[in-house]
Amino acid sequence: MKRKFETEVIHHGYDSKDFLGSLSAPIFQTSTYTFESAEQGERRFAGEEEGYIYSRLGNPTVNILEEKMALLENGEAALAFSSGMAAVSAVLVKLTKANDHILCSKGIYGCTFGLLDMMNEKYQISSDFISMESEEEVEAAIQPNTTCIYIETPINPTMKIIDLEMVDRVARKYEIPVVVDNTFSSPYLQRPLDLGCDIVIHSATKYICGHGDVIAGIVVGKKDFISDVAMTTQKDIGGVISPFDAWLLLRGLKTLPLRMDRHSSNAEKVVEKLKEHPKVKKVFYPFDPDNPDYHIAKKQMSQGAGVISFEIDGDKAEAQALLNRLTFMKIAVSLGDAETIIQHPATMTHAVIPEEERLKMGISNSLIRMSCGLENWEDIWEDLQASLNHVGEHAHTS
């Protein structure tokens, strides 16, 4: 009988009997591995014998993490990286060559935008950003040199939802791989491979870790593709994760279902309060019934996760003043931590994006993004409400 997600996230990929009975997976903190003979070393480098060679090419602690993540995303194999951007870079470099084209969702992480801009400048790999609201729109945007479709859903920070099954139907016709950044959902709430997509990326720094003490990335997909990335863009560019960071992610994963339930529950309650506050113009959250993408979110996600974005009735100065008045909520980028953290995307995570393009993505100067932590939701709301109540006063005192 297949075990449930909550059980596999704890047990899959590790058997204590194989490691002297250690309940916790050991940390293999080594850079290299010894061979029994020179001939064995030759065989391993030639790919004729399995075994470890060098930790940039494989590590037992890292492999436990990769096996677990592959199962949780219902993929064939996974690779762990030193950061989310190392994972994104490895995938996009692998899927493209000079003069190719990437079709993207309208709204992506600022550093992913920066990477695409650099790839265009150096290698003439162009990118287009579209809303992906219909099959006709996606099909019309595909070019003869389109080599991948890159999607964030929910989109950072506007929380727009892309219908993954719809995009996949179009992509299949043209045999174009679909890459999904699943960071904002985690495999507990959304599994893009089950919806037909080809490759899943995570900034494991966020929900996978859950404790704000690791920078890491994950890629999940078909075994052949993952093996190809492992022996090319990961090995040769070198964005590999350390054994200790892999161990921290293994520790964090054990509580992922519990944390995601709490993040989602807290966010839903805060959303209801935000919608009633007179100083809030708009609220963006996947599981808000008033969200125009709510029906898509309900179809492909099991809960809305912990990130909320909202626009206040004010400008950049008012948004920054709101953040500065908070008491225990932390002003910081990232998300998915035990602590509630809040930031101003236009001047922080998405500052690299030119203003005209940023506004097209729906990222205004009055937009604020918050990641609901694991605290009591009433305390989160009390802190936020107290600051919201003073929105508008800044203009009269400055």
N, C-alpha and C positions, 0 to 999 in steps of 0.2 A: 504493500500500500504506500502510495506517495505521501510523504510527510508534508505538513503544512509549512507555509513560509516562516511563521514564527519559530518553528522547530529547526528548519534548515539553516536559518540565519545564525543559529548558535552552533549547530553540530556539523554541518556539511563541510567536507574538505579536510577534516582533521580527526584522526583517531589517536587517542592518548596511548594506545598499546604500541604504536609505532615509535613513540618518543619517551620511553622509560616511564610511562604512566603519568607524565606531566599533564595536569588538567588544562593548563594554559599552553597554547602553542609556543614553542621555544623561539627565541630571537637568534637567528644565525647571523651574528654580527661579524661577517668575514668578507673580505674583498675577493679572495681566490680560494681554489680547492686543489688539493694534492692528488697526483696520479700514482697508481701503484707501479707504473713503469712508463718509460718513454713511449712505448708502443701504445699503451692505453691512451696517453695524451694525444697521440696521432689519430687514433680511432675516433676519439671524441671530437676533435677539431674537424675531422672528415665527415662527421655525422653518421658514422658507422656504429657507434655505441652511445646509449643514453647515459647521462650523468652530468654533474655540474662541472663547469670550467672556470667561470669568472662571474662575479655577482652582477655585472652589467648585462650578462647573458641569461642569468637565472639564479634564483636564491630560494631555498626551501620555505622560508617564512613568507616571502612574496608570492610564491606559488600557491600556498594555502589560501591567501587572500584572493588571488586570481580565480582559482577554482570555485570559491564561494560566490564571487561576484558573477561569474558566468552562469551559475545555477539560478541565482536570484533574478537575473534578467532573462532567464530562459534562452540563453545563448549557448553556443558550442564552446567558446573559449573567451578569455579575457586577458588584458594586459594592464599592469599598474604602472603609473608614471609619477614623476616627481612633482607635478602640478597639473591642474586642469588644463592650462594652456599648453603644457608639454603634450598632453593627450590630443588636444585639438590640432596642434601643429603637426604631430605625427600623422594623424589621419588625413588632413587636408593636403599635406605634402605628398603623401602616398597616392592619393587619388587624382592628383593633377600633374601637369607638365606645362612648360611655357606655352602661352597663348590659349590655354583652356578657359572655361567659364564655370563659375559656381553660382547656383541659384539659391538665394537665402530668404528666410523669413524676414519680414520688415520689422526689425528690432532684434538686436543681438547684443551680447555682452561687449562692453567697450574695447576690451583687449582682443576679442575675436575680430571686431571691426578693424582694429589697428593691424592685426596680422594680415587680413585680407587686403588692406590698403598697401602694406609692404609687399605682398606677393604680386599685386598689380604693378607697383612701381618697379620692382626688380625683374619680374618674369612675365609681365603682361598677362597675368591670370586675372581676368575680370570677374566682377561680381555684380549681381543685380538683386535688389531687395524688393520683394512684393508681399502683399497682404495674405496671399494663399487662401482666398475665401471661396474659390470655386475651381473645378477641374479646368474650365475654359481659361481662366487666368493663368494657372500654372502651366498648361500646355502652350499657351501663347508666348510665355516667357522662356521656354526651353529653346536653346540654340543648338546648332549642329556640333558645337564644341563644348556643350555642357557635360561635365564629367561627374558632378554630384549635386544633390539637393541638400542644403544644410538648414536645419530647423531647430529653433528653441521653442519649447512649449511646456508650461507657460513661458511666455516671452519675458525676459528681464528688461525693464522693470514694469512694463505696462500690463502684465498678466494676461495678455491676449492668448487665446487658445487656437492652435492649428489642428485641423482635422487630419490626423495622421493616416487614417485609412483612405481618405480622399486623395491625399498627395501620393500615397503609394500606388493607387490605381493608375495614375498618370505616369509615374516613374517606371512602372513595369512595362508600359507600352514602348518606352524608349530605352529600357535596360539601363537606367541610371540609378546608382545606389543612393539611398536616402539615409542621411546621418542625422541623429536626433540628440541634442543636448538635453539629458533627462535630469539635470541637477536639481531643478526646482520641485521635482516630484519624488525622486528616489524610486527604486524598483518596488517598494512596498505599495506605492500609490499608482504607478503607471509603468507598463512594460511595452515600450515601442516595438520590440521585436515580435511580440504577439500580434501586433497590428499590421505587420507586413514590412516594417522598416528593416534596414540592413545592419546599421551600426549604431550603437548607443555610446554616448560619452557622458562622463560625470566629472564635475569638479568634486572629488571625494573630500575636499576640504570642508564641504558643507554638511549635508545631512548624513552622509556615510560615516564621517568622523563624529560629528555631533558635539564636540567638546572644545572646538576652537584652538586645537593645539597641533594640527597637522596641515601641511600643504601637500596635496596629492591629486592625481587624476586616474580615471579608469576608462578603458575602452572595451566594449563587448561586441562580439559578432561571430561570423562563421570562422571555423577553425583555420581554413586556408588563408583567409584575409588576416587574421590575428597573427598567424605564423609569419606571414609575409612582412607585416609591420614590425614584428619582433626582430627579424633579421635584417631590416633595412632602416627605416626612419627612427625606430627606437634605439637599436644597437649603434648606429652610426652617428646620430645626432646626440644620443646619450642621456635623454631625460628620464632616467630610471629612478625608482623610488628606493629609499633606504630600508633595510630590514626592520629597523626600529619603527619607522613611520608606518610600514605595513602592519606591524604588530599593533600599533595604536588604532589603526582602522579596524582590525579584527576585533579588538576590544569594543570599539564604538558600535560596530554592526550588531552586536548581541542585543543591544537595547533599541535598535532602529524602529521596530514596530511600536513599542511603547512610546517612544519619543514622537514619532510621526502622528500617532493618535492625539497626543497632548498638544503638539504644535497646531494641528488642524482644528481641534476643539477650541483652543484659545483664540485662534484667528477668526473663526466663525462668530464667536461672541463679540470680539472687538469690532468686526465689520458691521454688525448690527448697530452698535453704538455710534460708530463713525457716520453711518448713513443718516442718523438722526441729528448730528451736530450741525448747527447753523453756519459754522466757519469752514465746513468741508463741502467742496463743490462736487467732487466725484470720488467714488471708491472703486478700486479695481481688485477683484478677487475671483478666482475661478468658480467657486461654489456659491457665489452670490446669485440668487434666482433672478435678479435684475440685470445680471451680466449678459450681454447679447450672445456670448459664447457658452453660456451655461449648459445648453443641451449637448454641446461637444464635450465639455469637461465631464459631465455626468456619464457620457458614453465611454470615455477612455481613461478616466481617473476614478479612484475609489473614494478619495477625499481631496480637499482643496489645498492641503499643506499649510505652511506657516507664514508665507510671505503675503503682505498686503501693500498695495500702493494707493495713495490718495492725493488729490489736489486740494490745496487750501485756497481760501478766498484772499489771496495775497501774492506778493512778488517774491523774488529770490531772498531779499532781506528778511521778509516775514517768515519764509520757510527756515532760514538759518536761525532766526531768533527763536522759533518754536523748538528747534533742536537744542538750543543752548539753555532753555528753561527747564528741560527735563531733569529729574532728580536721579532715579536709579537706572533708567533705560540708557544704554550706552550708544554714543555717536561712533559708529564704526561701519566699515564695509564688510562684506561677507554675510552669511546667513546660516541658519540651521543649528546655531549654538544653543546651549541651555539658557544663556542670557538673551533677553530681548535687545536687539540692536537696530539702529535706525540711521538712515543716511539721506543725502540729497543727491540723487543720480546725476543731475545736470552738471554739477561741479565736482563730482567724485567718480563713481564707477563709469560714467559715460561722458566724462569731460573731454576725452580724446576725439569724440565724434563732432565734426563741424556743426555749428548751431542749426544751419538750415536742414541738414540731414537728421539731426537729433529731434527737431520739432516735427519732421515728417513721421518719425517713429513714435510720436506722442509723448516725448519726454520734455515737458515744459519746466520752467523755472519754479513753478509752484508745486511740482510733483515731489512727494516724499515716499520713500520705500522703507518699510519696517519688517523685520523678521521676528515674529512672536516666539518668545522663548518658552521655557517650561515653568515659569513662575505662575502664581495664581492670577487668573485673567483679570480679576477685579483690581488687583494692584497695578497691572499693566495699563488698564483703562484709566484708573484714577490719575496716574502720572501723565498720561497723554491728554486726558481731558483738561487737567489743570493748565497745561501749556496751550492747548487749543483755545481755551476761553480768553486768552490774551491776544490772539491773532487780530490784527488791525490796530492795535495800540502803538506798534512800532512806528507806523507812518506818521502818527501825531506827535511822537516824542523825538523823532530824529531830525 
